[in-house]
Amino acid sequence: MNNNLRLIIDNVNKKNIEEKHFFEKNELKIILDLYAKMVSEGSWKDYGLNISSKQVGFSVFKNTTENALYKICKNFKPKNKNLKYLITDANGKIFRNSSDLNNLLKNINWKKL
């Protein structure tokens, strides 16, 4: 009989696997609806996704060869609840922030931002 074996019931590492590091389905729908509207107006041409363990970002481009105009970000562990969702520029400067994605994207004049 081997006395070196242990039964682990509540594995701490399992919780890390279950964490979601992306936009949820309803969040992605809100962002893609906005993207479709802005593409139809001719303001936006392309997008990209940036994924890390701390944040996921939806970057918006006017031309595919240029830097991103805006980045809609979701922080997974924000220091402040109002920093959960952000709109930043290519350099990371925060234009707007909110704890709710709908409120963040509501009534924005993207051309004047």
Contact map, one row per residue, 1 for C-alpha under 8 A:
11100000000000000000000000000000000000000000000000000000000000000000000000000000000000000000000000000000000000000
11111000000000000000000000000000000000000000000000000000000000000000000000000000000000000000000000000000000000000
11111000000000000000000000000000000000000000000000000000000000000000000000000000000000000000000000000000000000000
01111100000000000000000000000000000000000000000000000000000000000000000000000000000000000000000000000000000000000
01111110000000000000000000000000000000000000000000000000000000000000000000000000000000000000000000000000000000000
00011111000000000000000000000000000000000000000000000000000000000000000000000000000000000000000000000000000000000
00001111100000000000000000000000000000000000000000000000000000000000000000000000000000000000000000000000000000000
00000111111000000000000000000000000000000000000000000000000000000000000000000000000000000000000000000000000000000
00000011111000000000000000000000000000000000000000000000000000000000000000000000000000000000000000000000000000000
00000001111100000000000000000000000000000000000000000000000000000000000000000000000000000000000000000000000000000
00000001111111100000000000000000000000000000000000000000000000000000000000000000000000000000000000000000000000000
00000000011111110000000000000000000000000000000000000000000000000000000000000000000000000000000000000000000000000
00000000001111111000000000000000000000000000000000000000000000000000000000000000000000000000000000000000000000000
00000000001111111100000000000000000000000000000000000000000000000000000000000000000000000000000000000000000000000
00000000001111111110000000000000000000000000000000000000000000000000000000000000000000000000000000000000000000000
00000000000111111110000000000000000000000000000000000000000000000000000000000000000000000000000000000000000000000
00000000000011111110000000000000000000000000000000000000000000000000000000000000000000000000000000000000000000000
00000000000001111111000000000000000000000000000000000000000000000000000000000000000000000000000000000000000000000
00000000000000111111100000000000000000000000000000000000000000000000000000000000000000000000000000000000000000000
00000000000000000111110000000000000000000000000000000000000000000000000000000000000000000000000000000000000000000
00000000000000000011111000000000000000000000000000111111000000000000000000010000000000000000000000000000000000000
00000000000000000001111100000000000000000000000000100011000000000000000000000000000000000000000000000000000000000
00000000000000000000111110110000000000000000000000000001000000000000000001000000000000000000000000000000000000000
00000000000000000000011111110000000000000000000000000000000000000000000000000000000000000000000000000000000000000
00000000000000000000001111111000000000000000000000000000000000000000000000000000000000000000000000000000000000000
00000000000000000000000111111100000000000000000000000000000000000000000000000000000000000000000000000000000000000
00000000000000000000001111111110000000000000000000000000000000000000000000000000000000000000000000001000000000000
00000000000000000000001111111111000000000000000000000000000000000000000000000000000000000000000000000000000000000
00000000000000000000000011111111100000000000000000000000000000000000000000000000000000000000000000000000000000000
00000000000000000000000001111111110000000000000000000000000000000000000000000000000000000000000000000100000000000
00000000000000000000000000111111111000000000000000000000000000000000000000000000000000000000000000000000000000000
00000000000000000000000000011111111100000000000000000000000000000000000000000000000000000000000000000000000000000
00000000000000000000000000001111111110000000000000000000000000000000000000000000000000000000000000000000000000000
00000000000000000000000000000111111111000000000000000000000000000000000000000000000000000000000000000000000000000
00000000000000000000000000000011111111100001000000000000000000000000000000000000000000000000000000000000000000000
00000000000000000000000000000001111111110000000000000000000000000000000000000000000000000000000000000000000000000
00000000000000000000000000000000111111111000000000000000000000000000000000000000000000000000000000000000000000000
00000000000000000000000000000000011111111111000000000000000000000000000000000000000000000000000000000000000000000
00000000000000000000000000000000001111111111100000000000000000000000000000000000000000000000000000000000000000000
00000000000000000000000000000000000111111110000000000000000000000000000000000000000000000000000000000000000000000
00000000000000000000000000000000000011111111000000000000000000000000000000000000000000000000000000000000000000000
00000000000000000000000000000000000001111111100000000000000000000000000000000000000000000000000000000000000000000
00000000000000000000000000000000000001111111100000000000000001000000000000000000000000000000000000000000000000000
00000000000000000000000000000000001001101111110000000000000111100000000000000000000000000000000000000000000000000
00000000000000000000000000000000000000100111111000000000000111110000000000000000000000000000000000000000000000000
00000000000000000000000000000000000000000001111100000000000111110000000000000000000000000000000000000000000000000
00000000000000000000000000000000000000000000111110000000011110000000000000000000000000000000000000000000000000000
00000000000000000000000000000000000000000000011111000000011100000000000000000000000000000000000000000000000000000
00000000000000000000000000000000000000000000001111100001111000000000000000000000000000000000000000000000000000000
00000000000000000000000000000000000000000000000111110011111000000000000000000000000000000000000000000000000000000
00000000000000000000110000000000000000000000000011111011100000000000000000000000000000000000000000000000000000000
00000000000000000000100000000000000000000000000001111111000000000000000000000000000000000000000000000000000000000
00000000000000000000100000000000000000000000000000111111000000000000000000010000000000000000000000000000000000000
00000000000000000000100000000000000000000000000000011111000000000000000000111000000000000000000000000000000000000
00000000000000000000110000000000000000000000000001111111100000000000000011110000000000000000000000000000000000000
00000000000000000000111000000000000000000000000011111111110000000000000011100000000000000000000000000000000000000
00000000000000000000000000000000000000000000000011100011111000000000001111000000000000000000000000000000000000000
00000000000000000000000000000000000000000000001111000001111100000000001110000000000000000000000000000000000000000
00000000000000000000000000000000000000000000001111000000111110000001111100000000000000000000000000000000000000000
00000000000000000000000000000000000000000001111100000000011111000001111000000000000000000000000000000000000000000
00000000000000000000000000000000000000000001111000000000001111110111110000000000000000000000000000000000000000000
00000000000000000000000000000000000000000011110000000000000111110101100000000000000000000000000000000000000000000
00000000000000000000000000000000000000000001110000000000000011111100000000000000000000000000000000000000000000000
00000000000000000000000000000000000000000000110000000000000011111110000000000000000000000000000000000000000000000
00000000000000000000000000000000000000000000000000000000000000111110000000000000000000000000000000000000000000000
00000000000000000000000000000000000000000000000000000000000011111111000000000000000000000000000000000000000000000
00000000000000000000000000000000000000000000000000000000000010011111100000000000000000000100000000000000000000000
00000000000000000000000000000000000000000000000000000000001111000111111000000000000000001100000000000000000000000
00000000000000000000000000000000000000000000000000000000001111000011111000000000000000001100000000000000000000000
00000000000000000000000000000000000000000000000000000000001110000001111100000000000000111100000000000000000000000
00000000000000000000000000000000000000000000000000000000111100000001111110000000000001111100000000000000000000000
00000000000000000000000000000000000000000000000000000000111000000000011111000000000011110000000000000000000000000
00000000000000000000000000000000000000000000000000000011110000000000001111100000000111110000000000000000000000000
00000000000000000000001000000000000000000000000000000011100000000000000111110000000111000000000000000000000000000
00000000000000000000000000000000000000000000000000000111000000000000000011111100001110000000000000000000000000000
00000000000000000000100000000000000000000000000000001110000000000000000001111100000100000000000000000000000000000
00000000000000000000000000000000000000000000000000000100000000000000000000111110000100000000000000000000000000000
00000000000000000000000000000000000000000000000000000000000000000000000000111111101100000000000000000000000000000
00000000000000000000000000000000000000000000000000000000000000000000000000001111101000000000000000000000000000000
00000000000000000000000000000000000000000000000000000000000000000000000000000111111100000000000000000000000000000
00000000000000000000000000000000000000000000000000000000000000000000000000000111111100000000000001100000000000000
00000000000000000000000000000000000000000000000000000000000000000000000000000001111110000000000011100000000000000
00000000000000000000000000000000000000000000000000000000000000000000000000100111111111000000000011100000000000000
00000000000000000000000000000000000000000000000000000000000000000000000011111101111111000000000011110000000000000
00000000000000000000000000000000000000000000000000000000000000000000000111100000011111100000000011111001000000000
00000000000000000000000000000000000000000000000000000000000000000000001111000000001111110000011111000001000000000
00000000000000000000000000000000000000000000000000000000000000000000011110000000000011111000011110000001000000000
00000000000000000000000000000000000000000000000000000000000000000000011110000000000001111111111100000000000000000
00000000000000000000000000000000000000000000000000000000000000000001111000000000000000111111111000000000000000000
00000000000000000000000000000000000000000000000000000000000000000011111000000000000000011111100000000000000000000
00000000000000000000000000000000000000000000000000000000000000000000000000000000000000011111100000000000000000000
00000000000000000000000000000000000000000000000000000000000000000000000000000000000000011111110000000000000000000
00000000000000000000000000000000000000000000000000000000000000000000000000000000000000011111111000000000000000000
00000000000000000000000000000000000000000000000000000000000000000000000000000000000001111001111110000000000000000
00000000000000000000000000000000000000000000000000000000000000000000000000000000000001111000111110000000000000001
00000000000000000000000000000000000000000000000000000000000000000000000000000000000001110000011111000001000000000
00000000000000000000000000000000000000000000000000000000000000000000000000000000011111100000011111100001000000000
00000000000000000000000000000000000000000000000000000000000000000000000000000000111111000000000111111011000000000
00000000000000000000000000000000000000000000000000000000000000000000000000000000111110000000000011111001000000000
00000000000000000000000000000000000000000000000000000000000000000000000000000000000110000000000001111111000000000
00000000000000000000000000100000000000000000000000000000000000000000000000000000000010000000000001111111100000000
00000000000000000000000000000100000000000000000000000000000000000000000000000000000000000000000000011111110000000
00000000000000000000000000000000000000000000000000000000000000000000000000000000000000000000000001011111110000000
00000000000000000000000000000000000000000000000000000000000000000000000000000000000011100000000111111111110000000
00000000000000000000000000000000000000000000000000000000000000000000000000000000000000000000000000001111111100000
00000000000000000000000000000000000000000000000000000000000000000000000000000000000000000000000000000111111100000
00000000000000000000000000000000000000000000000000000000000000000000000000000000000000000000000000000000111110000
00000000000000000000000000000000000000000000000000000000000000000000000000000000000000000000000000000000111111001
00000000000000000000000000000000000000000000000000000000000000000000000000000000000000000000000000000000001111111
00000000000000000000000000000000000000000000000000000000000000000000000000000000000000000000000000000000000111111
00000000000000000000000000000000000000000000000000000000000000000000000000000000000000000000000000000000000011111
00000000000000000000000000000000000000000000000000000000000000000000000000000000000000000000000000000000000011111
00000000000000000000000000000000000000000000000000000000000000000000000000000000000000000000001000000000000111111
